Amino acid sequence: MSELARLLGDPQDAYPVIHLTGTNGKGSTARMLTCLLSARGLRVGTYTSPDLERVNERLALAGRPIDDHDLCEVLARVADAASVMEDSPTRFEILTAAAFSWFADEAVDAAVVEVGLGGRRDATNIVHGRVAVVTNVALDHAEVIGPSLADIATEKAGIVEPGSTLVLGETEPALASIFRSAGAAQVWERHREFGCEANRVAHGGRLLDLRTPGARYPEVYLPLHGVHQGDNAACALAAAEAFFGAPLDPGVVTEAMAEVTSPGRMEVVGRRPLCLLDGAHNPAGARAAGATLDEEFGAIRRRVVVMGLLQGRDPVEMLEALGVPPLGAVVACRPPSPRAMPPAEVAAAARRLGVAAEVVDDPVAALARARARARSEDLVLVTGSLYVVGAVRAGLRGRPHRP
């Protein structure tokens, strides 16, 4: 990755970077940060992964995905550079290099860069982040960056640069100590230097009281579902303050947070029955989804879940994390990925838990079947993989899914 960037003129050094890692919440936090920096008048590039419907989503300027013409142009430039390399770069390395080059072309004032996997050995880790953000640490991709939580934390701590400010959302003491020793000039820890002090359900989202080292921001409306989004918002706001070296104007924070969207994360896409898309793909994410359903949609007693998982997941654990008793039925589907778990395994797990289940391979058809099974007062949840959520989201919009 360093060689590829060198051949492109090291574009990642042309602008300051906020670098994000964490097991869950990176995408939402990146979107909040983009809105906060943009509201201060900055031209912001954002690099995230994976995409839901189109690869263009990974590269964004001021929250808008790169268009096809610009994407083709920058990919061609990266391909020219890669052609003289002895080792061929991976798809993710190519997209990462394309993002960094495009941001330099567009003369961004700042880039918000989300890690693809882990941190230390991730392709994005050629940047020198002025601010590093860690949302949390949980067991995911343990076969690559594990096996233990301490191993995962050590990999994620690899994004911390000497002299940077680390905004640390993980609070478990043993894990936090790994990050504190990573070499940052300053470490801001959730519940100490910053945090979400009040987190209430509001119409269409949450009403938050947020605190940073420099200020307090009461009654900030965030149009996202889930109590966990309060912690993400606290991380994003602290990171913005660390980036600017000063608190933000409360009016800027209110304006920015009200504009945040997070497609595929507790996203409402239908009514009667209420239909939600949530890309929870690991047990921690499923527990957060289950808690959101209980708190914000608990009055709906019956749930029909469309679930597709990738290999390596435990379908029983995922279903239990969502909250099995309220489930009315499970429709198991196949994520559009070569790593897809056979949907029959998901259905079998549901039946072992005493939940009615059937298999419909195609995610869009599975949603149609779930809606047919649901009553108007029920809730339909599409979850288990961002591949499933992306396919369904594209299908609902009548678009081809182009991963």
Phi, psi and omega per residue, in radians:
M1 nan -0.701 3.106
S2 -1.108 -0.693 3.124
E3 -1.130 -0.767 3.136
L4 -1.077 -0.764 3.129
A5 -1.115 -0.687 3.131
R6 -1.063 -0.733 3.134
L7 -1.129 -0.419 3.132
L8 -1.635 0.032 3.132
G9 1.579 0.369 -3.132
D10 0.846 1.040 -3.089
P11 -1.116 -0.420 -3.108
Q12 -1.143 -0.234 3.129
D13 -1.631 0.087 -3.041
A14 -1.533 -0.048 -3.054
Y15 -2.752 2.711 3.077
P16 -1.274 2.616 -3.028
V17 -2.222 2.434 2.847
I18 -1.847 2.118 -3.010
H19 -1.894 2.215 -3.056
L20 -2.039 2.402 2.941
T21 -2.419 3.080 -3.117
G22 2.492 2.761 -3.115
T23 -1.284 -0.773 3.135
N24 -2.339 2.719 3.035
G25 1.560 -0.018 -3.100
K26 -1.094 -0.806 -3.069
G27 -1.092 -0.807 3.132
S28 -1.120 -0.736 3.136
T29 -1.110 -0.704 3.107
A30 -1.079 -0.709 3.131
R31 -1.158 -0.703 3.093
M32 -1.100 -0.781 3.126
L33 -1.055 -0.751 3.123
T34 -1.028 -0.774 3.126
C35 -1.127 -0.707 -3.130
L36 -1.144 -0.797 3.137
L37 -1.172 -0.694 3.141
S38 -1.129 -0.664 -3.141
A39 -1.145 -0.375 3.049
R40 -1.518 0.089 3.052
G41 1.615 0.175 -3.141
L42 -1.496 2.659 3.020
R43 -1.611 1.957 -2.902
V44 -2.031 2.210 2.968
G45 -1.683 2.464 -3.114
T46 -2.284 2.253 3.111
Y47 -2.084 2.063 -3.092
T48 -2.326 2.912 3.061
S49 -2.796 2.712 -0.146
P50 -1.397 3.127 3.043
D51 -1.574 2.847 3.102
L52 -1.649 -0.946 -3.040
E53 -1.995 -0.652 -3.075
R54 -2.464 2.549 -3.108
V55 -1.100 -0.449 3.123
N56 -0.942 -0.519 -3.076
E57 -1.047 -0.433 -3.066
R58 -1.197 -0.487 -3.126
L59 -1.958 2.038 -3.080
A60 -2.362 2.597 3.052
L61 -2.164 2.120 -3.080
A62 0.945 0.623 3.098
G63 1.449 -0.023 -3.114
R64 -1.859 2.224 -3.117
P65 -1.063 2.641 3.075
I66 -1.057 2.478 3.131
D67 -1.432 2.919 -3.041
D68 -1.061 -0.715 -3.102
H69 -1.075 -0.862 -3.117
D70 -1.168 -0.630 3.123
L71 -1.130 -0.797 3.116
C72 -1.062 -0.701 -3.105
E73 -1.136 -0.807 -3.104
V74 -1.281 -0.574 3.070
L75 -1.149 -0.639 3.102
A76 -1.113 -0.695 3.109
R77 -1.116 -0.758 3.109
V78 -1.117 -0.700 3.133
A79 -1.082 -0.690 3.100
D80 -1.066 -0.746 3.132
A81 -1.168 -0.736 -3.102
A82 -1.165 -0.437 -3.067
S83 -1.153 -0.350 -3.136
V84 -1.736 0.056 -3.137
M85 -1.512 2.569 3.109
E86 -1.223 -0.715 3.125
D87 -1.846 2.308 -3.125
S88 -1.315 2.326 3.087
P89 -1.238 2.733 3.094
T90 -1.355 2.956 3.090
R91 -1.002 -0.774 -3.104
F92 -1.163 -0.673 3.100
E93 -1.120 -0.697 3.109
I94 -1.094 -0.809 3.140
L95 -1.143 -0.654 3.121
T96 -1.130 -0.803 3.095
A97 -1.079 -0.683 3.109
A98 -1.087 -0.742 3.129
A99 -1.074 -0.847 -3.100
F100 -1.098 -0.677 3.126
S101 -1.175 -0.758 -3.123
W102 -1.124 -0.714 3.116
F103 -1.059 -0.703 3.106
A104 -1.154 -0.735 3.092
D105 -0.998 -0.704 -3.068
E106 -1.489 0.016 3.107
A107 0.911 0.901 3.133
V108 -1.149 2.648 3.070
D109 -1.444 -0.403 -3.135
A110 -2.829 2.682 3.061
A111 -2.180 2.372 3.015
V112 -1.819 2.014 -2.984
V113 -2.093 2.080 3.122
E114 -1.644 2.308 3.081
V115 -1.119 2.515 3.064
G116 -1.379 -0.851 -3.105
L117 -2.671 2.127 3.085
G118 1.276 -1.856 -3.140
G119 2.936 -1.051 -3.025
R120 -0.974 -0.804 -3.093
R121 -1.821 0.223 -3.121
D122 -1.307 2.599 -3.137
A123 -1.031 -0.519 -3.130
T124 -1.256 -0.221 -2.971
N125 -1.402 0.316 2.924
I126 -1.501 -0.158 3.081
V127 -1.332 2.788 3.064
H128 -2.008 1.523 -3.022
G129 -1.194 2.200 3.020
R130 -1.148 -0.619 3.097
V131 -2.244 2.336 3.020
A132 -1.947 2.395 -3.134
V133 -2.144 2.274 3.026
V134 -2.091 1.997 -3.102
T135 -1.290 -0.843 -3.096
N136 -3.031 3.015 3.101
V137 -2.322 2.205 3.059
A138 -2.542 2.979 -3.129
L139 -1.286 1.984 3.038
D140 -2.826 2.483 -3.070
H141 0.956 0.589 -3.078
A142 -1.110 -0.451 3.131
E143 -1.214 -0.297 -3.124
V144 -1.853 -0.799 -3.049
I145 -2.045 0.138 3.132
G146 -1.686 -2.567 0.234
P147 -1.545 -0.307 -3.019
S148 -1.676 2.888 3.046
L149 -1.078 -0.617 3.110
A150 -1.124 -0.683 3.082
D151 -1.092 -0.771 -3.133
I152 -1.111 -0.752 3.109
A153 -1.081 -0.702 3.130
T154 -1.085 -0.724 3.085
E155 -1.103 -0.761 -3.106
K156 -1.208 -0.574 3.121
A157 -1.158 -0.231 -3.137
G158 -1.160 -0.191 3.107
I159 -1.479 -0.164 -3.060
V160 -1.303 2.178 -3.128
E161 -1.708 2.530 3.018
P162 -0.987 2.333 3.133
G163 1.502 -0.079 -3.115
S164 -1.480 3.007 2.955
T165 -1.825 2.257 3.095
L166 -1.786 2.148 3.033
V167 -1.756 1.923 -2.941
L168 -1.903 1.905 3.116
G169 -1.478 -0.384 3.129
E170 -1.282 2.292 -3.043
T171 -1.989 -0.136 -3.134
E172 -1.130 2.170 -2.955
P173 -0.950 -0.809 -3.097
A174 -1.115 -0.639 3.118
L175 -1.319 -0.695 3.139
A176 -1.048 -0.612 -3.124
S177 -1.132 -0.568 3.084
I178 -1.090 -0.736 -3.138
F179 -1.267 -0.648 3.141
R180 -1.075 -0.498 -3.103
S181 -1.622 0.202 -3.043
A182 -1.436 -0.146 3.026
G183 1.877 0.138 3.115
A184 -1.202 2.622 3.072
A185 -1.227 -0.630 3.094
Q186 -2.354 2.487 3.036
V187 -2.156 2.058 3.051
W188 -1.796 2.103 -3.052
E189 -1.888 2.419 3.088
R190 -1.081 2.449 -3.056
H191 1.400 -0.246 3.056
R192 -1.854 -1.335 -3.112
E193 -1.419 -0.440 -3.119
F194 -2.608 2.922 3.094
G195 2.959 3.068 3.038
C196 -1.841 1.923 -2.994
E197 -1.577 -0.352 3.044
A198 -2.580 2.463 -3.013
N199 -2.573 1.754 -3.008
R200 -2.064 2.591 3.044
V201 -1.187 2.327 3.046
A202 -2.266 2.927 -3.136
H203 -1.103 2.013 3.115
G204 1.356 0.210 -3.135
G205 3.009 -2.454 -3.071
R206 -2.293 2.681 3.011
L207 -2.031 2.073 -2.926
L208 -2.066 2.516 2.869
D209 -1.887 2.027 -3.036
L210 -1.983 2.596 -3.136
R211 -2.326 2.365 3.022
T212 -2.142 3.048 3.087
P213 -1.013 -0.458 -3.042
G214 -1.831 -0.212 -3.024
A215 -2.875 2.978 2.993
R216 -2.124 2.515 -3.086
Y217 -2.279 1.638 -3.097
P218 -1.412 2.621 2.987
E219 0.911 0.953 3.062
V220 -1.589 2.116 -3.141
Y221 -1.476 2.264 3.094
L222 -2.157 2.051 -3.058
P223 -1.435 0.840 3.075
L224 -2.233 2.606 3.141
H225 -1.604 2.515 3.028
G226 1.993 2.264 -3.136
V227 -1.085 -0.504 -3.134
H228 -1.108 -0.398 3.133
Q229 -1.194 -0.357 3.039
G230 -1.125 -0.729 3.088
D231 -1.153 -0.705 3.090
N232 -1.076 -0.727 -3.140
A233 -1.124 -0.685 3.116
A234 -1.109 -0.737 3.095
C235 -1.072 -0.804 -3.106
A236 -1.100 -0.759 -3.104
L237 -1.184 -0.707 3.084
A238 -1.110 -0.705 3.131
A239 -1.116 -0.701 3.103
A240 -1.114 -0.731 3.106
E241 -1.106 -0.739 3.106
A242 -1.092 -0.664 -3.130
F243 -1.133 -0.793 -3.098
F244 -1.454 -0.307 -3.102
G245 1.290 0.366 -3.124
A246 -2.895 2.733 3.070
P247 -1.095 2.773 3.098
L248 -1.644 2.659 3.054
D249 -1.104 2.315 -3.120
P250 -0.972 -0.613 3.111
G251 -1.131 -0.650 3.091
V252 -1.128 -0.736 -3.138
V253 -1.126 -0.783 3.137
T254 -1.056 -0.800 -3.133
E255 -1.100 -0.788 -3.059
A256 -1.174 -0.839 -3.075
M257 -1.146 -0.549 3.131
A258 -1.193 -0.289 -3.110
E259 -1.669 -0.059 -3.020
V260 -1.258 2.353 2.957
T261 -2.199 2.731 3.095
S262 -2.545 1.422 -3.079
P263 -0.992 2.409 3.104
G264 1.402 0.085 3.073
R265 -2.079 1.763 -3.057
M266 0.821 0.833 -3.107
E267 -1.592 2.199 3.115
V268 -1.436 2.144 -3.110
V269 -2.185 0.078 3.131
G270 -2.951 2.755 3.110
R271 -2.239 2.610 3.057
R272 0.870 1.264 0.009
P273 -1.362 2.664 3.041
L274 -1.086 2.246 -3.094
C275 -2.142 2.175 -3.106
L276 -2.106 2.508 2.999
L277 -1.954 2.250 3.072
D278 -2.504 2.161 -3.043
G279 -1.430 0.433 3.103
A280 -0.968 2.123 -3.044
H281 -2.240 0.133 3.057
N282 -2.502 2.909 -3.063
P283 -1.017 -0.688 3.128
A284 -1.094 -0.737 3.092
G285 -1.145 -0.664 3.126
A286 -1.175 -0.659 3.087
R287 -1.120 -0.706 3.094
A288 -1.107 -0.712 3.103
A289 -1.116 -0.765 3.122
G290 -1.077 -0.714 3.110
A291 -1.132 -0.651 3.109
T292 -1.154 -0.748 3.108
L293 -1.060 -0.742 -3.108
D294 -1.172 -0.733 -3.059
E295 -1.364 -0.803 -2.980
E296 -1.697 -0.392 -3.094
F297 -2.260 0.420 -3.055
G298 -1.128 -0.367 3.128
A299 -1.223 -0.314 3.089
I300 -1.522 1.963 -2.933
R301 -1.460 -0.462 -3.055
R302 -2.020 2.322 -3.124
R303 -2.167 2.406 3.000
V304 -1.987 2.109 -3.019
V305 -1.895 2.192 2.963
V306 -1.663 2.060 -3.053
M307 -2.304 2.306 2.974
G308 -2.332 2.318 -3.062
L309 -2.132 2.753 2.983
L310 -1.589 2.796 3.104
Q311 -1.006 2.580 3.132
G312 1.690 -0.207 3.076
R313 -1.547 2.711 3.039
D314 -1.778 1.874 -3.057
P315 -1.108 -0.569 3.088
V316 -1.119 -0.804 3.130
E317 -1.070 -0.718 3.133
M318 -1.131 -0.769 3.138
L319 -1.164 -0.705 3.108
E320 -1.137 -0.667 3.122
A321 -1.107 -0.606 3.088
L322 -1.227 -0.437 -3.099
G323 1.812 1.549 -3.016
V324 -1.149 -0.774 -3.013
P325 -0.914 -0.700 -3.124
P326 -1.332 -0.173 -3.074
L327 -1.139 2.302 3.053
G328 -1.546 -0.600 -3.112
A329 -2.948 2.811 3.061
V330 -2.170 2.304 2.980
V331 -1.957 1.912 -3.083
A332 -1.534 2.387 -3.129
C333 -2.326 3.083 -3.087
R334 -1.914 2.048 3.054
P335 -1.060 2.504 3.106
P336 -1.326 1.261 -3.105
S337 -2.639 2.521 3.075
P338 -1.140 -0.244 3.121
R339 -1.674 0.264 -3.077
A340 -1.128 2.418 2.975
M341 -1.353 2.381 3.070
P342 -0.967 2.222 -3.082
P343 -1.054 -0.419 3.092
A344 -1.054 -0.521 3.113
E345 -1.210 -0.658 3.095
V346 -1.158 -0.772 3.134
A347 -1.096 -0.725 3.135
A348 -1.110 -0.691 3.115
A349 -1.107 -0.722 3.110
A350 -1.082 -0.736 -3.136
R351 -1.141 -0.619 3.095
R352 -1.104 -0.456 3.105
L353 -1.578 0.093 3.101
G354 1.431 0.372 -3.117
V355 -1.894 2.329 3.085
A356 -1.086 2.401 -3.070
A357 -2.583 2.645 3.031
E358 -2.557 2.925 -3.098
V359 -1.983 2.235 2.952
V360 -2.343 1.888 -2.952
D361 -0.989 -0.890 -3.038
D362 -1.305 2.228 -3.094
P363 -1.033 -0.690 -3.137
V364 -1.176 -0.734 3.078
A365 -1.155 -0.593 3.109
A366 -1.124 -0.691 3.075
L367 -1.115 -0.756 3.109
A368 -1.031 -0.723 3.111
R369 -1.142 -0.720 3.126
A370 -1.101 -0.708 3.114
R371 -1.151 -0.615 3.112
A372 -1.182 -0.606 3.130
R373 -1.326 -0.455 -3.047
A374 -1.445 2.588 2.974
R375 -1.493 2.899 -3.064
S376 -1.087 -0.481 -3.116
E377 -1.582 0.032 -3.118
D378 -1.496 3.080 3.088
L379 -2.105 2.344 3.065
V380 -1.968 2.190 3.140
L381 -2.069 2.211 3.047
V382 -1.815 2.128 -2.987
T383 -2.748 -3.101 3.038
G384 1.831 -0.450 -3.101
S385 -2.910 2.443 3.044
L386 -1.158 -0.417 3.051
Y387 -1.117 -0.742 3.111
V388 -1.148 -0.842 -3.125
V389 -1.057 -0.743 3.134
G390 -1.109 -0.739 3.134
A391 -1.113 -0.735 3.142
V392 -1.180 -0.744 -3.123
R393 -1.079 -0.747 3.103
A394 -1.127 -0.729 3.133
G395 -1.086 -0.688 3.126
L396 -1.147 -0.482 3.139
R397 -1.620 0.006 -3.141
G398 1.217 0.518 -3.117
R399 -1.966 2.641 3.011
P400 -1.236 2.505 3.092
H401 -1.467 2.103 -3.075
R402 -2.122 1.352 -3.113
P403 -1.212 nan nan
